[in-house]
Amino acid sequence: MSAKSIEFYRRLFLFCVLCAGVVCVVGVAQQTPNGAASAQANQQKARALLDRMIETLGGPAYLNLEDSDSTGRYGRFYHESPEASIEFHRLWEWPRKERVEFTKQRDVIELNVGDQMYEITFRGTRTLDPQKDFDSLIYLERSRHALDVILREWLKQPGVALFDEGPALSENHSVERISIITANNDAVSLSIDTDTHLPVKKTFVMRDQQGYRDEIGEVYDNWKMIQGVNTPFSMVVTRNGEISRQYFFTTVTYNNHPQESLFQPGSSFNLKKK
């Protein structure tokens, strides 16, 4: 083949490559707006489903709750076998204050104020370290991923992303699954009943210091309207699909304005010296 022929084919090859590149660019340019529009439509649908769920929960009455006072019975499980069952009295105050008194005498107390956790008994107050006690770590992560925190704080954060994952079946309910991801890549998944528009299940993934991955779930049931707020009177906590905790509520009231001293830890003691 002559030098002129080689040069001709070289130029033809470069021309074909250039044309293919132009076609690809045009194709991407045509697809990108459609992809962006599809993603925006998906996010808008997810937001509409969440807004409808919030309205069903009570709308402004739910979003403006200041505190709650509830009683009931609590069960603890190990590999889905019951370990203990006990009465409880729970006081909660927005945003993350919680006091749970156990036993009929209400003489064993767990107190959570933000990320600070305490155990109060007749001996005084002991600070709990979630990094040394896995049950406390799960409790702390559940507090950080509480449904009211997600709906009242996460949805207002800049950069939060919403995804409609489509229809599914959860806890024998036909649901629509919504994923919520913050700018810090913290995420939860909500399953919303397609008929009642109430949350059926919430899940999130946590990791301990060793890097182990655990999926924590909360299943809500037995809804009752209390002071204009739809309230679940049954809640099951799961860990990696197994029942871990179970709560049955007998009474719930809202906006009672408890004394602030009830959320103060009081005097402390050193467990090792007792």
PyMOL commands that set and color helices and strands:
alter all, ss='L'
color gray80, all
select helices_A, chain A and resi 3-57+60-63+134-144+147-152+154-156+260-263+271-273
alter helices_A, ss='H'
color red, helices_A
select strands_A, chain A and resi 67-78+81-93+97-102+108-113+116-121+124-128+161-170+173-181+187-193+199-207+213-226+229-239+242-254
alter strands_A, ss='S'
color yellow, strands_A
deselect
rebuild
show_as cartoon
